[in-house]
Amino acid sequence: MKLQEGDSVGILSTARAIDFSEIELADALLRSWGYKPVYGNTIGLKHGQFAGTDAERSADLQTMLDDASMKAILFARGGYGSIRILDRIDFTGFLKYPKLLCGFSDVTVFHAHVNDKLGLHTVHSSMPYSFPGNTIEALDSLRNILSGDYRVIETAGNYLNIAGEASGVLIGGNLSILYSLLGTRYGFNTAGKILFIEDIDEYLYHIDRMMMSMQLAGKLKDLKGVIVGDFTDMKDNKVPFGKTAEEIINSYIEPLGIPVCYKFPSGHIADNRALVLGRQIQLKVGETVTLRYI
């Protein structure tokens, strides 16, 4: 999917409340890229911590999904709330008028559903609220994908990396959100795919619990490869868990004998590179790591 100059790009919030003043940079940036920002009714709304009630947030998203003129939707910020409206959304109009859904963290609920159940691409990317703190590389990576330029991403190696090559559809997102979907009708298929995971502000024991649940649910055994983004601001108890988040994840993935890379530049970090989820990629892990769309 490729946007053209003058195309409309929707901005709304399905999670936390946000005011326009917090996304002014995104407005200017999108206009400089040649797009027309269109704001949903949820921008400026507040209901507790949310950008409006569940009904208001779902209606806002539904309107944009059904709008044939909308070529992409940028979720303004994350936090919590998208899963509360997932069951209210009718994706019929979205299938008729496909558009790129862009965001990360809480937005993983939409990535998982659209990639797995609807078979369409989405974009795991920074969101307008985060733009001021992002690197130029992170913002350019989103701009490139919106314009249909799916560039190779190369990054440094890591002592935990497991060398190898794999091809498969890239899926995933925030580990906590993926974990919350296990056992629901919005669960996702991982067989033959390459899984991307990232997270923030979690206790190390909870990282272990989530990985154990993923294993028990059969979500790890048939993977082709794993890309581990940043696990930011991890927390520990008075009695230390004894491993870093990456070491915990490695304890589950290493026995699988598949290529794995750690500290990939994506997640709750300034250099949050955009990734096209639901698309076939080739992953090469060696002294350096290469992700290529095929």
C-alpha positions, 0 to 999 in steps of 0.5 A: 500500500502506497500513499500519494501526495495529498492523501488524507491521514487520520489521527485519533486515540483509541487509548489514553486521552490526548490534546492537539497541543501534544501532537502539533509536531506530528501535524507539521511533519505530516504536512511537510511529507505532503499528507493531509492530517484529519483529526478524529473526535477523540482528540481532546476528549477525556473520560477518566484516563481514556480519550472518551468513552468506549462508545466514543472511541470505537465510533471514531475508529469505525468512522475512519475505517469506513472512510474511503478517502482515508489512506492511513490511520495514525493512533495518536498514543498508546497506554491502555484502552484499545482492547476495550473496543476491539469487539465493537469494531466492524472491519467490513468497511476497512476490507473494502477500503484498506488503509495502513494502521500505524502505531505500537504498544497498545495498538498491538491488538489491532496489528494482531487481528488485522495481520492474522484474521484479515491477512493485511499489513499494518505498520508497527511505528512511533505515534504522534505523541512520541514524535518529539522524542524520536530520532530522525531515523525512526521518523524517516522509517515511517515516512518511507513505509507510508510512501511504499519504500520498504527499506532494509534495516541493518543493526549491530549484533548482540552477545545473545544473538543466535546466528542463522537465516529465516524467511516468514511473515513478520508478526507481533508487537508488545509482549504484554498485549500479545499475552492478553490475547491468548485464549481469546477469539483474537488469538494469533497464529505463529506457525511458520512466522517470525515473531517480533516482541518488545515491552516497557515497565514490566517486572522481570518475573512477569516477563518470565510468566508471559514467555511461559504462557506463550510457550504453554499456548504453543506460540513458540514451537513452530516459529521461524525466527524471533526479533526482540526489540527493546525491553525498556525500564524493566523492574525487579523485586527486592529478591532479584529475579537473576536474569535480564529480560533478554536472558529470560526470553533467551531461555525460552527461544534458544532451545528452538534452534532458530535465528534470534536477534536482540536489541533490535531498534524498535519499541519504547525507545527514541530510535523506534524504527517502523516495521511492516507487520503481516509482510514476508521478510528475510531475517539474517543474523550474523555479526550484524542483523539484516531485515529485508522485505521480500 
